[in-house]
Amino acid sequence: MSYGLEMFKDRHEEREQILNWLADPATRMITVFGRRGIGKSSLAAKVIETLANGGSGYHGIVNLSTRTGGAITVERIFFTCAELADPEQKEALDAVWGSFREPREKLISLFEVLGERLNIILLDNIEDQLSDDGQPAGPDLEVFFDVVFRASRGPRLLVTSQVPVALDPALRRMEARLHLREGLPVAESVALLRELDRGGDAGLLDAPIADLELAARRLHGVPRALELTVGALADDDLTLPTLDDVLKDFTARGNVVDQLAHARYRRLDEEARMTMDVLAVFGIPVTRQAVEWVIRPLAPGMDAARALSQLAHVYMVSVDRPTREFVLHPLDADIAYSALPTTGAFSRRVLERRVAAWFEHERTLPPWRAVADVGNHRLAFEHRLRAEDYDACAFILDDIGEFLTLQGSSREVIGMHFALQGHLNDDAAILADLICYGMARQLGGPHEEAVEPLQQAVALAERLGDLPHLGRALFSLGDVLRYLRRLREAISILARAADVAAQLGEPEHQAHSLLCLSLSHTYLEELPEALAVADQLGRLADETGEALIRARARDASSAAYIVLGRWDEAYRTAGEAVAAYEEASVPEALGYARNVQGIALLAQKRIDDAVELLNRAKDDSAGAETPRAEGLCFYNLAWAYWMSGNYDAARTAAHSAVEAFRRAGGADIDASEQLAVAAAAMADGDRPGAQAALTAAATAAQGNTDLVPGQWLLTEAAAMRTAAQDEQ
């Protein structure tokens, strides 16, 4: 029996499946197979324990392992099973064994003596006696399996192996197979790590949960890998490694490779090993064509298809037949990747570059409509990064950074920037990276952190004479300055950005610059100028027929209508902007446009409708990773709740606005804080405090017409003062 069953984790569905199979009279053999260390033996032992505890109908249980008793032979099977017989039957069985009968006949006699009672035999780690493709390596197992399947009275078999036993196709109907592919879930892995360190020697009992969860993911939940990690921490009294130290070189440690790597790897021919290495670099399921494409210039005469077939046949790779894709188990991929040479034709860097080139070859060309459309670009980036081709990474980021940011993936773009920080040498690559980072901060915040890199990008683009990148840098810088209420600076820069885009014949960039230019005029309440730019946008939309440009035009107009108090027109044109943004698949702008609609509804005292719409706008903004828009919606929701007399909800929404604006940066934090103070004061019955805070909020909100008009707050404060005077 396997030790440590009290620490058995998860596998509840798999255990129930095996028990259900064992309850089916048609099932003679169940094979649990999978990579080394995945927990096959523990699962089988837990099933046996469940059967032994009664109620299953099984009378006798035999446990045979190649690791604890040597080779599994007919003799060993016979005498171990004979222990299940009644005392008076054992002498008869001894006589059977001492006869000159064939091994097959001896086994048949054994099972006849054991009678009708249900018995189960566990054959653990049987791969030690199988060939790489699952054929029994000697006659004993071959005879045993044949008897089990053909005898009228035979035991049930529960087998664990790295590869399933190769049976005659006619017998497969009596065998059930469970491929144990996945490790333990993260929560169970964390619990196991702590239980394995019960004495605290490895320092895991008090380790932060986040560190243990990271370890669980890094080790893919493979139970044996978790055990080896605890051992590496607890037993090294010389270097005293941390958990992070062990994880960094885990798959390169000799004892780890000895206990977790496939022993069959050393028996593979050169073609199969090279193919396995390529799969390790890919790290995800890929087609045969992808593997062949990577290998072809490195080993022109190699037959990758044959190698893949060989690896699949011996279960060293998994095959998804519907998609025709091949993949290594993640831990096998990690081990193989760690063993890749650092130099030579099949070195790690060469393979990373070839895999990156495959994804570049397979990339989808614009126009893109969803983040998934640039998935191959992002995979190419990751492989170029591992190959230390940093400048090439920057150019990939340049291709997709703006699109990802507009799709709500600004955090991913920021992460890509930090991966390249300090590694770029080419001026063009540095420029591309600065702009992508600045744009991601422009939408994802904090806005203050976007100013310096965008100013650097403008200067570098001017020095290089790079007009396309100059236009993008000017636009992002101008828009950030608008957020920061540096409106005069923003207007001049945005006007220049629009001119550069027009000069380059880039109508979408021109339209975005014009939208932000119009909004800047609106913030300054320069409404004729704002509407003039909106009209210019409308003409550009008519000329191009582009939904996104039409959306920008309606967006600009609706903001101006809010300041003019033309509520019906503001609501209608903002709705048209929403529809056009959805048509163009640009989610980052939906929260802004719906926020305008919410303000228009509040002006018309349609409070419930406004709350519903602003909540939707807030969710749009959170999903698109645009914290500024999220903050605007929360602020306006707070005022909606105020209007309905729900001051506790108003305070909560205003605090949420503060948090969102802190993530975004900019100048709207003060207004939100004061509105929260006002709502708290009203909830406490402090009307003078509420009046003062409302006045402060209105003052702080000046210059941002995406917030409910400050005059509404001032009017409310004045009405409260009048009511107080009347009461006196």
VOTI-892897 format. One record per residue: residue in three letters; z, y negated, x negated of N, C-alpha, C in turn. Coordinates in steps of 0.2 Angstrom, whole numbers, plus 5000, padded with zeros to 4 digits. Each point is the difference from the previous one (the first is absolute). Layout:
<rs>
ALAZYXZYXZYX...
</rs>
This chain:
<rs>
MET500050064996500049945004500049944996SER499649955002500049934996500749975000TYR500149974994500749965000499949935003GLY500549975002500049935002499749995007LEU500150055004499749995007500449955004GLU500649984998500449955003499749934999MET499550004995499749934999499350005003PHE499850065004499350005003499949945004LYS499449974999499849945004499450015004ASP500049975006499449995004499650075001ARG499450005000499650065001500150035007HIS500349965005500250035006499450035004GLU499449965000499550035003499750064997GLU499950004993499850064997500450065001ARG500749995000500450065001499950025007GLU500049965005499850025007499450045001GLN499549984996499350035000500050074997ILE500450014995500150064997500350055004LEU500649985003500450045005499650025006ASN499549955002499650025006499550054998TRP499750004994499650054998500350074999LEU500650004998500450064999500250035006ALA500049965006500250035006499350035004ASP499549994997499350025003499950074997PRO500050055004499850074997499450014997ALA499549955001499450014996500049984993THR500549964998500149984993500350054996ARG499650024995500350044995500349974993MET499649944999500249974994499949925000ILE500549964998499949934999500149984993THR499549964998500049974994500149935000VAL500549984996500249934999499749984993PHE499549964999499749994994500049924998GLY500049984994499949934998500250004993ARG500049934997500049994993500850024998ARG500050004993500750024997500549945002GLY500650035002500549955001500149975007ILE499550015004499949975007500650025005GLY500350064998500550025005499950065004LYS499550044997499850065004500650055001SER500350014994500550055000500649985004SER500249945000500649975004499850015007LEU499449995002499850005007500150085002ALA499750044996500050075002500750035000ALA500449974995500750025000500449985007LYS499849945002500449975006499850045006VAL499350025000499850055006500450065000ILE500150034994500350074999500749995002GLU500449944998500649995002500149995008THR499549975003500050005007500050065004LEU499550054997500050075003500650044999ALA500349994994500650044998500649985004ASN500049945003500649975004499950035007GLY499550055002500050035006499649975005GLY499950045006499649985005499350005000SER499750024994499350004999499750075001GLY500450055001499750075001499950034993TYR500049974995499950034993500650044998HIS499950064998500650054998500149994992GLY499550014996500150004993499649944997ILE500349984994499649944996500050024993VAL499550004997499950024993499749944996ASN500349984995499849944996499850024993LEU499349994998499750024994499749944997SER500249994994499749944996499850024993THR499449984998499850014994500449974994ARG500449955002500349964995500750034999THR500350045005500750024999500050084998GLY499550035002500050084999499550034996GLY499549954997499450034997499550015005ALA499550044997499450015004500250045007ILE499649985005500150045007499550065000THR500450064999499650065000500150045006VAL499650055001500150055006500750034999GLU500250024994500750034999500649955002ARG499949934998500549955002500049995007ILE499450005003500049995007500350065004PHE499950064998500250065003500850005000PHE500349994994500750015000500449945003THR499749944999500349955004500050015007CYS499550025003499950015007500450065002ALA500150054996500450065002500749985001GLU500349944997500649985002500149995007LEU499549985004500049995007500250065004ALA499850064997500150065004500750025001ASP500150045005500750035001500150054994PRO500750014999500250044994499750075000GLU499950035006499850075000499250004999GLN499749945001499350004998499849994993LYS500549974996499849984993499950064996GLU500350065001499950064996499350025002ALA499750005006499450015001499549964997LEU500149945000499649954996500050014993ASP500550024997500050024993499650054998ALA500050055005499550064999499349985001VAL499949955004499349985001499849974993TRP500449964998499849964993499950064995GLY500450055000500050054994499450045001SER499650005006499550055001499449974996PHE499450045000499449984997499549975004ARG500349975005499549965005499749944997GLU499549985003499749934997500549955003PRO499949944996500549945002499849985007ARG499450015002499949985007500450045005GLU500050064999500350055005500849994999LYS500249984994500749995000500249945004LEU499649955000500249945004499950015007ILE499550045002500050025007500650045003SER500250044996500650045001500649965001LEU500149954995500549955000500149965007PHE499449985002500049965006500150045006GLU499850065000500150055006500850015000VAL500350014995500750015000500449945002LEU499849944998500349945003499949995007GLY499650045003499950005007499749945003GLU500249995007499749945004500449944999ARG500550004996500449944999499649954996LEU500149935002499649954997500349984993ASN499650014995500349984993499549954997ILE500349964996499649954997500150004992ILE499449994997500050004992499849934998LEU500449974996499849944997499750014993LEU499449994999499750004993500049934997ASP500449984996500049934997499749994994ASN499649954999499749984994499550054998ILE499650035005499650054998499449994996GLU499949934999499449984996500050034993ASP500650024998500150034993499650065000GLN499950035005499650075000499349995004LEU499849945000499349995003499549974995SER499450015001499549974996500049935002ASP499649964997500049935002499649995007ASP499650055002499749995007500450055005GLY500650024998500450035005500050085000GLN499650034996499950075000500650034997PRO500350065003500650034996499850024993ALA500449994995499850014993500150074998GLY500350045005500150074998500050055006PRO500050065000499950055006500650005004ASP500649984998500650015004500049955006LEU499849944999500049955005499450025005GLU499550024997499450015004500150065005VAL500450054998500250065004500549975005PHE500449974998500649975005499749965005PHE499649954999499749965005499650055005ASP499650044997499650045004500450055005VAL500550024998500550045004500349965006VAL500249944998500449965005499549985005PHE499449994999499549985005499850065004ARG500050064997499750065004500550045003ALA500650004997500550055003500249985007SER500150055004500249995007500749975000ARG500450024995500749975000500049974993GLY500149935000500049974994500449945000PRO500349974995500449945000499549945001ARG500449945001499649945000500149974993LEU499549974997500149974994500049925000LEU500449974996500049934999499949994993VAL499549974998499749994993500049934998THR500349984994499949944997499650004994SER499549964999499550004995499749934999GLN499849994994499649944999499350015002VAL499850065001499350015003500150065005PRO499750005006500050055005499750074997VAL500350055003499750074998499350015002ALA499550024996499450015003499950065003LEU500050005007500050065004499350015003ASP499950075002499350015003500049965006PRO499449975002499949965006500250045006ALA500050065000500250045006500749995002LEU500449994994500750005001500349935001ARG499649954999500249935001500349985007ARG499850045005500249995007500750015000MET500350044996500750025000500449964995GLU499749954997500449964995500049935003ALA500649964999500049935001500149974993ARG499749945000500149964993500349935002LEU500449984996500349935000499949974993HIS499649955000499949974994500549944999LEU500550004996500549954999499749954995ARG499749955003499749954996500549944999GLU500449985005500349944999500750014997GLY500349954996500750014998500449985006LEU500749994998500549975005499949935002PRO500149985006500049935002500549964996VAL499949945000500449954995500750015001ALA500250005007500750005001500350064998GLU499750065001500350064998500050014992SER499549974997500050004993500549964997VAL500249945003500549964997500750045001ALA500150035006500650045001500150064995LEU499450034998500050054996500249984993LEU499749944998500249974993500749995000ARG500349975005500849994999500450065001GLU499750055003500450075001500050034993LEU499450004997499950034993500449974995ASP500249935001500549974995500749995003ARG500250065003500749995003500549984996GLY500050024993500549984996499949934997GLY499449965001499949944998499849994993ASP499850064997499849994993499349974999ALA499650005005499349974999500049935003GLY500649975002500049935002499749995007LEU499850055004499749995006500449995006LEU500650025000500449995006500149935002ASP500049954996500149935002499449964998ALA499450044999499449964998499749975007PRO499749944999499749975006499550045004ILE500150005006499550045004499349994999ALA499849944998499349984999499850044993ASP500450014995499850034994499950075002LEU500550035004499950075001499450025005GLU499849955004499450015004499449994996LEU500049964995499449994995500050074996ALA500550034998500050064996499750065005ALA500250005006499750055005499349995001ARG499749945000499349995001499750024993ARG500349984995499650014993500050074999LEU500550045002500050084999499750035006HIS499749975005499650035006500550045004GLY500650004999500550045004500050074998VAL499750024994500050074998500750024998PRO500350055003500750014999500250024993ARG499550044996500250024993499949934996ALA499649965001499949944997500749955000LEU500250005006500749975001500550034996GLU500150075000500550034997499949994992LEU499450004997499949984993500249934998THR499949965005500149934999500849994999VAL500450035004500750005000500250034993GLY499750054999500250044994499849954993ALA499549975000499849964995500549944999LEU500349975006500549954999500650034998ALA500250055003500750034999500150034993ASP499550034997500150044994499849964994ASP499749945000499849974994500649954998ASP500450034996500649964997499849964994LEU499450004998499849974994499749935001THR499550005004499649945002500349965006LEU500350045004500349985007499549965004PRO499550035002499449975003500249985007THR499749945003500149985007499550045004LEU500149995007499550035004499349984999ASP500049934999499349974998499750034994ASP500450014995499850034994499750075001VAL500350045004499850075001499450005004LEU499949965005499450005004499449974996LYS500149964996499449974996499750064996ASP500350044997499750054996500150075003PHE500250015007500250065003499450064998THR499449985002499550055000499850024993ALA500249964995499850014993500650044996ARG500650015004500550044997499850084999GLY500250034995499850074998500350045005ASN500650005002500350045005499849995007VAL499849945001499749995007499350045001VAL499649994994499350035000500150085001ASP500550024996500150075000500250035006GLN500449965004500250035006499749985007LEU499549954999499749985006499250004999ALA499750004994499350005000499850085001HIS499450005003499750075001499950034994ALA500250064999499950054994499350015000ARG499650005006499350025000499649954996TYR500349944999499649944997499750024993ARG500550044997499850024993499550055000ARG499950045005499550055001499349975002LEU499949945002499449975003499549994994ASP499450015002499549994995499949924999GLU499649984995499949934999499849965006GLU499550025003499749975006500549995005ALA500450055002500549995005500649954998ARG500250004994500549964997499749925001MET499449994998499749945000500049975007THR499850055004499949985008500749985002MET500550044999500749995002500249934997ASP499949984994500249944997499649945004VAL499450015002499749955004500349995007LEU500250055003500450005006500649964999ALA500450024995500649964998499949935000VAL499549984997499949924999499849975007PHE499650045004499849975007500750005004GLY500450055000500649995003500050015008ILE499450005003499950005007499550055002PRO500050025006499450055001499349974999VAL499650044997499349974999499550065001THR499449985000499550055001499750034994ARG499750065000499750034994499549954997GLN499649965004499649954997500349954996ALA500649985002500449954996500250034993VAL500250065000500250034994499450014995GLU499550025003499350014996499849944997TRP500049945004499849944998500449974994VAL500750015000500449984994499950044994ILE499950075001499950044994499350004997ARG499549995004499350014998499949974993PRO500149934999499849984993500550024994LEU500650025002500550024995499850084998ALA499850045004499850074999499450025004PRO499449984998499450015004499950075002GLY500250054996499850075002500650035004MET500549965002500550045004499950015007ASP500250055003499950025007500749985003ALA500049945003500749985003500150045007ALA499450015003500150045006500350074999ARG499750034995500350074999500849994998ALA500149954996500749994998500549995006LEU499749965005500449985006500150075004SER499550035000500150075004500550044997GLN500050014993500550044997500749975001LEU500149945000500749975001500250015007ALA499549995004500250015007500250085002HIS499650044997500150075001500750034997VAL500249964995500750024997500549965003TYR499949965005500549955003500349954995MET499649984995500349954996499849935003VAL499550005004499849945004500050015007SER500249955004499950015008499349985002VAL499850035005499349985003500149985007ASP499749955002500049985007499350015002ARG499950065004499350025001499649955005PRO500349975005499649965004499849944996THR500349974995499849954997499750024993ARG500050064998499850034994500249964994GLU500749995000500349964995500550054996PHE500149984994500550044995500549954998VAL500650034999500649964998500550054996LEU500349974995500650034997500649985003HIS500550045000500749985002500249944996PRO500349955003500249944996500450024994LEU500450055000500450014994499650034995ASP499550055002499650034995499549944997ALA499849965004499649944998500449964995ASP500649995001500449964995500150044993ILE500150065001500150044994499350004996ALA499550025003499350004997499949934997TYR500149955004499949934997500449984994SER500650025000500449994994499850044994ALA499650055001499850044994499349984998LEU499749955003499349984998500049974993PRO499550014996500049974993499949935000THR500249964995500049934999499349984997THR499750054997499349984997499550065001GLY499449994999499550055001499649995006ALA499550045001499549995006500350015007PHE500650045000500350015006500749975000SER500149954997500649964999500249975007ARG500649995001500349965006499649945001ARG499949964995499749935002499250015002VAL499750054996499350025002499950025007LEU500550055002499950025007500249955005GLU500549964999500249945004499449965001ARG499649984995499449965001499550035004ARG499950074999499550035004500250005007VAL500650025002500250005007500049935003ALA500249954996499949935003499249995001ALA499650024996499349995001499750035006TRP500350065001499850045006500249955007PHE500649985000500249965006499649935000GLU499849974994499649955000499350015003HIS499750064998499450035002500050015008GLU500650025003500050015007500349955004ARG500149944997500349945004499649985006THR500349975005499649985005499949924999LEU499349985001499849944999500249955006PRO500249944999500149955006499450005005PRO500149985006500649975003500550065001TRP500749994999500550045002500449985006ARG500250055004500449985006500750025000ALA500250054996500750025000500250024993VAL500650004998500350014994499750074997ALA499950055004499750064998499450004997ASP499649955002499349994997500049994992VAL500549974998500149994992500450054997GLY500150065003500550054997499750024993ASN499450015000499750024993500149954995HIS499949945002500149944995500850014997ARG500450015005500750004998500250064995LEU499750065002500050064995499749994994ALA499549964999499749994994500449954996PHE500349955003500549964997500650044997GLU500350055004500550044997499850044994HIS499450035000499850044994499849954994ARG499749955002499949954994500749974997LEU500549995004500649984998500350064995ARG500050065002500250054996499650014994ALA499449985000499650004994500149944995GLU500449965003500249934996499349965000ASP499650005005499449965000500249945005TYR500449964997500349955004499549945003ASP499649984995499549955002499650035006ALA499850065000499650035005500450015006CYS500650015000500549995006499949945003ALA500049944996500049945003499449985004PHE499450034997499449995004500050045006ILE500350065000500150035007500449965005LEU500549984997500549965004499649945003ASP499649974996499649945002499550025006ASP499850065000499550025005500450005007ILE500650035000500350025006500649965002GLY500349964995500649965001500049965006GLU499549965001500049955006500050045006PHE499650055000499950045006500750045002LEU500350034995500750035001500549955003THR500049944997500549955002499849985007LEU499449995002499949985007500150065005GLN500050064997500250065005500750015000GLY500449964997500850015000500350044995SER499650014994500250044995500249954994SER500349955001500149954994500550034995ARG500550045003500550034995499650054995GLU499550035003499750054995499649964995VAL499749955002499649954995500549984995ILE500649975002500549984995500250064995GLY500150065003500250054996499450024994MET499449995003499550014995500049954994HIS500149945002500149944995500550024995PHE500650025003500550014995499950064995ALA499650055003499850054995499649984995LEU499649945000499649984995500349944996GLN500549985002500349944997500250014992GLY499749964996500150014993499550044996HIS499650035004499550054997499349975000LEU499849945003499349985001499849964994ASN499450004998499849974994499349965001ASP499650025005499449975001500149945005ASP499849944999500149945004499850015007ALA499450035001499850025007500550045004ALA500250054996500550055003500749965002ILE500249964995500649965002499949955006LEU499449975000499849965006500150045006ALA499650055001500050055006500750015002ASP500550024995500650025002500449955002LEU500049944997500449945002499849985008ILE499450005001499849985007500250065005CYS499950064999500350055004500749995001TYR500449994995500750005001500249935004GLY499749954998500149945004499950005007MET499450045002499850015007500550045003ALA500350054997500550055003500649965001ARG500249964996500649955001499949955005GLN499449985000499849955006500250025007LEU499850075001500150035006500750035001GLY500250044995500650045000500649974997GLY499949944997500649964998500350034994PRO500549974997500249935001499449954998HIS499949955004499449954998500149974994GLU500649984998500149964994499750044994GLU500150075000499850044994499250005000ALA499749975005499250014999499749934997VAL500449954999499749944998499850004993GLU500550024995499850004993499450054999PRO500050065002499550044998499349985003LEU500049975006499449975003499849944996GLN500449964998499849944995499750024994GLN500350064997499750024994499350035001ALA500050035006499350035002499549955001VAL500249945003499549955001499849974993ALA500449994995499949974994499550054996LEU500250075000499650054996499350015003ALA499949995007499450015003499649944998GLU500349945000499649944998499850014993ARG500450024995499850014993499550054999LEU500050065004499550055000499349985004GLY500149955004499449985004499950055006ASP500550035002499950065005500149975007LEU499549985003500149965007500250055005PRO499850065001500350055005500850005000HIS500250014993500850015000500349935001LEU499749954998500249935001500149995007GLY499550015004500149995007500650045003ARG500150064998500550045003500749984998ALA500049984993500749974998500149935003LEU499549965001500249945004500250015007PHE499750045003500250025007500750025001SER500250054996500750035000500549944998LEU499849964995500549954998500149955005GLY499449985003500149955006500450035005ASP499950065002500350035006500850004998VAL500250024994500750014998500349935001LEU499649954997500349935001500149975007ARG499650035004500149985007500650035003TYR500150074998500750035002500649964997LEU499949974994500649974997500049925002ARG499649985005500049945003499849944995ARG499650024995499749964995499349995003LEU500049965006499350005004499549964997ARG500149944997499549964997499750044994GLU500450034996499750044994499650065003ALA500250035006499750065003499349975002ILE500049955004499349975003499549994994SER500149974995499549994995499850074997ILE500550044998499850074997499650045005LEU500250005006499650045005499349985002ALA499949935000499449975000499550024995ARG500350004994499650024994499850085000ALA500550045002499950075001499450015005ALA500049965006499550015005499349984997ASP500049954996499449984997499750054995VAL500550034996499750054995499850065004ALA500350025005499850065004499349995003ALA499949935002499349995003499550004995GLN500249974994499550004994499850074998LEU500550055001499850074998499750045006GLY500049975006499750045005500550055003GLU500649995000500550045002500449985006PRO499650015006500349975006500750025002GLU500250064999500750025002500549974996HIS499949994993500549964997500049935002GLN499449975001499949935002500449995007ALA499950055004500450005007500750004999HIS500350044996500750014999500349934997SER499649974995500249944997500049955005LEU499549995005500049955005500550015005LEU500250065002500650025004500649964998CYS500250024994500649974997500049934999LEU499449974998499949935000500149975007SER499850035005500149975007500750015002LEU500350054998500850015001500449954997SER499849984993500349954996500049935004HIS499449995003500049935003500450015007THR500050065003500450005006500749994998TYR500350034995500749994998500249934999LEU499549964997500149934999499949965007GLU499850045005499849975007499449954999GLU499650024995499349965000499550045004LEU500149995006499650055005499349995000PRO499749935000499350005000499750034994GLU500350004994499850034994500050085001ALA500650025003500050075001499550035004LEU499949975006499550025004499349994998ALA499849964995499449994997499950064996VAL500550024996499950064996499950065004ALA500450015005499950055005499350015003ASP499749945001499350005003499550024994GLN500249984994499550024995500150084999LEU500650035001500150075000499650035006GLY500049975006499650035005499350004999ARG499749954997499350004998499850064995LEU500550014995499950054995500050075004ALA500550005005500050075003499350015004ASP499849955003499350015004499550014995GLU500049984994499450014995500050074998THR500750034998500050064997500150065005GLY500349985006500150055005500650054998GLU500449984995500550044998500650005004ALA500350055002500650005004500649974997LEU500150014993500549974997500049935000ILE499449974999499949934999500149975007ARG499850035005500249985007500750005002ALA500450054997500750005001500349944996ARG499849984994500349954997499949935003ALA499449995003499849945004500550005006ARG500150055004500450005006500849994997ASP500150034995500749994997500249934999ALA499549964996500149934998500049965007SER499650015005500049965006500750015003SER500250065001500650015004500649974997ALA500150004993500549964997500049935002ALA499449975000500049935001500249985008TYR499750055004500249995007500750005001ILE500450044996500750005001500349934999VAL499849974995500349934998499849955006LEU499450015002499749965006500350015006GLY500450065001500350015006499550035005ARG499550024998499450035005500250085000TRP500550025004500350064999499550065003ASP499649985005499550065003499550014994GLU499749954997499550014995500350034994ALA500649984998500350044995500150075001TYR500250025006500150075001499450045000ARG499549975004499350035000499750014993THR499949944996499750014994500450044995ALA500650015000500450044996499950075002GLY499950025007499850065002499350024998GLU499649965000499350014997500050024992ALA500549964997500150014993500250084999VAL500550025004500350065000499550065000ALA499649995006499450045001499550014994ALA499949944997499550004995500350034993TYR500649994999500450034994500050075001GLU500150035006500050075001499350034999GLU499549965003499350034999499950004992ALA500249954996499950004993500550054996SER500550035003500550044997500349964995VAL500349945002500449964995500750005003PRO500550044999500650005003500549954998GLU499949974994500549954997500049945004ALA499549985004500049945004500250015007LEU500150065002500150015007500749975002GLY500550004996500749975001499949935001TYR499649974996500049925000499749985007ALA499450035002499749985006500450025006ARG500350055000500450025006500649955000ASN500349984995500549954999499849945004VAL499449984999499849945003500050015008GLN499750055002500050025007500850005003GLY500450024996500750005002500349935001ILE499849964995500249935001499749975006ALA499450015002499749975006500350035006LEU500250065000500450035006500649975001LEU500449984994500749975001499949935003ALA499449974998499949935002499950005008GLN499850065002499850005008500650045003LYS500650014997500650035002499950075002ARG499550034998499950085001500450034994ILE500650005001500550034995499950074999ASP500050045005500050074999499350024997ASP499549975002499350024997500049984993ALA500449944998500049984993500450054996VAL500550025003500550054996499650064998GLU499650035005499650064999499549994995LEU499749945000499449994996500349994993LEU500549964999500349984994500350074996ASN500350045004500250064997499450044998ARG499450005003499550044998499749974994ALA500049934999499749964995500550024994LYS500650005001500550024994499950074998ASP499950045004499850074998499350004996ASP499549975002499449994997500149984993SER500449954999500249964993500350054996ALA500550045002500450044996499550064998GLY499650025004499550064998499549984995ALA499949935000499549984996500349974993GLU500750005000500349984994499949934999THR500149965005499949925000500749975002PRO500550004996500649985002500049935002ARG499649954998500049935003499850015007ALA499550035002499850015007500650035004GLU500350054997500650035003500649955002GLY500149964995500549955001499849955005LEU499449985000499849955006500150035007CYS499950065000500050045007500850005002PHE500450024995500750005001500349935002TYR499849954996500249935002499949995007ASN499350015002499849985007500350045005LEU500250074998500350045005500749975001ALA500449984995500649975000500049945005TRP499549965000500049955005499850025007ALA499650065000499950035007500750025003TYR500450034996500650035003500549945001TRP500049954996500349945002499849975007MET499450005001499849975006500250045006SER500150074999500350045005500750005001GLY500449974995500749995000500350064997ASN499650044996500350064996500149984993TYR500649964999500149974993500250064995ASP500350055002500150064995499350024997ALA499650025005499350024998499749954996ALA500149945002499649944996500350004993ARG500750014999500350004993499750064996THR500050055003499750064996499349994998ALA499649985005499349994998499949944994ALA500449955001500049954995500250034993HIS500550045000500250034993499550044998SER499650045004499550044998499449964997ALA499949945003499549954997500249984993VAL500749994999500249984993499850054995GLU500250065002499850064996499350014998ALA499649995005499350004999499749954995PHE500349945002499749944996500350004993ARG500650034999500250014993499650054996ARG499750055003499550054997499449964999ALA499849965004499349964999500149944996GLY500649974999500149944997499749945004GLY499949944997499849955004500549955003ALA499849965004500549955003500350015007ASP499950065002500350015007500650035001ILE500450014994500650035001500549955003ASP500049944998500549955003500050005007ALA499449995003499949995007500350065004SER499950064997500350075003500750005000GLU500349984994500750004999500349955005GLN499849945001500349965005499950025007LEU499450035001500050035007500550055002ALA500150044994500550065001500749975001VAL500249944996500649975001500149975007ALA499449975003500049975006500250055006ALA499650064999500150065005500750025000ALA500350014994500750024999500549955003ALA499949944999500449955003500050005007MET499450015003499950005008500450065002ALA499950064997500450065002500749995000ASP500349964995500749984999500249955005GLY499649975003500149945005500149934996ASP499750004994500149944996499349965001ARG500049965005499449965001499849954995PRO500549964998499949954995499750034994GLY500350064998499750034994499350035001ALA499950025006499350025002499549954999GLN500249945003499649945000499849984993ALA500550004996499849984993499650044996ALA500150075001499650054997499350005003LEU499949995006499349995003499649954997THR500449944999499649944997499850024993ALA500550034996499850024993499450055000ALA500050055005499550045000499349975001ALA500049955005499449975002499749964993THR500549974997499849964994499750044995ALA500350064998499850054995499450035002ALA499850015007499450035002499449954999GLN500149944999499449955000499550024994GLY499450005002499550024995499750075001ASN500350045005499850075002499950005007THR499450005002499850005007500050075003ASP500150054996500050075002500750025003LEU500549954999500750015003499949965007VAL500550015004500049975007500149924998PRO499749965004500049934998500849974999GLY500149974995500749974999500249965006GLN499549965003500249965005500450045006TRP499850065001500350045005500850014998LEU500150014994500750004998500449945001LEU499649944998500449945001500149985007THR499550025004500149995007500650045003GLU500150064998500550045002500749974998ALA500049974993500649974998500249945004ALA499549965001500149945004500250025007ALA499850055003500250025007500750025000MET500250044994500750025000500549944999ARG499849954996500449944999500149965007THR499450005004500049965006500550045005ALA499950075000500550045004500749994999ALA500149994993500749994998500349945002GLN499649955000500249935002500150005007ASP499650035004500150005007500650035002GLU500250064996500650035002500649964999GLN500049954995500549964998500149945006
</rs>
